[in-house]
Amino acid sequence: MDLVKNNAGGKAAWVTALVLACLPADTAAARPENAPRRVVSMNLCTDQLALILADPDQIRSVSYVAHDAAASVLWQRARRHAPNHGLAEEVFLMQPDLILAGAFTRRATNDILRRLGFRVETFYPAQSFDDIRRHIARLGELLHQPARSRRVLARFDDELRRATVSNRHASTPKAALYYANNYTSGSGTLAADIVARAGLRNIGTALGLDGMVKLPLELLVIEAPDVIIAEQRDSSAAALAYEAFSHPALTIAAEKARAFVRTDNSWACGAPFTVGAIERLKAAAGTAMPKAQGGTSQ
């Protein structure tokens, strides 16, 4: 078994290239008069898309989570903006002209702010790379940044095309996604899309599982995955949530696997940088790739 740690150097280089490619080529003066100028984002995923697509002076605040290097890919850029905790009274005082929020979080706050007359636009979590594309296009329109969103989409499409492994077949290595409380990702999830594009077969998908569901440890062991992909441990979570990670059966399965991989913060939100998760997974799982498939060659 290869214990593969996060490729911090490669990830940093990819993010740097992304940021440089998306730096404003048009000035604030070129924005339409009705473009939002006091954007408040209350969700990590909308935070990061806004940081990529908006002019810096368009953003009034991002969620406090975006400042956390463990959770946010763009934490350095996020720290240039005031943090918020998603509280209605806090956001009200900022007097935003556009509020970005998650569809499943802060619902009460969203409702209050709408009743107070603020424009609140919600985004569902990206469940695929197609969703990421739609979110980029939609937010580009909301921010009145069509030229930048087109540039970002062009780069995203090119990077995704080059990263995706297309010649999967019956002998494609199997991968198991394994999270706290014995959860896994089946079909219809971004994690499953990352795994598939990296040239691996997700056992959750193969077993007919949809969404985020529990995967009994016994079933994972029986499936004998070539690659085990585990989430980074959340220090705030209860210790019992990760009890299975110290189970002897998982240890044996990991020893038999070719690679044991930890996800990083690029898996948490669907954004252009999520393409980097495919590349790092391909590199980590390279020993499991059949030679006929061409390994992880680009």
WOWOJO-V871069 format. One line per field, one symbol per residue. burial: I if it has 9 or more other ideal C-beta (glycine too) atoms within 8 Angstrom, else O. A space follows every 50 residues. Layout:
burial: ???
This chain:
burial: IOOOOOIOOIIOOIIOOIIOIIOOOOOOOOIOOOIIOIIIIIIIIIIIII IIIIIOOIIIIIIOIIIIOOIIIIIOOIOOIOIIOIOIOIIIOIOIOIII IIOOIIOOIIOIIIOOOIOIIIIIIIIIIOIIIOIIIIIIIIIIIOOIII IIIOIIIOIIOOIOIOOIOOOIIIIIIIIIOIIIIIIOIIIIIIIIIIII IIIIIOIOIOIOIOIOIOIIIOIOIIIIIIIOOOOOIOOOIIOIOOIOII IIIIOOIIIIIIIIOIIOIIIIIIIIIIIIIIIIIIOIIOOOIOOIOO
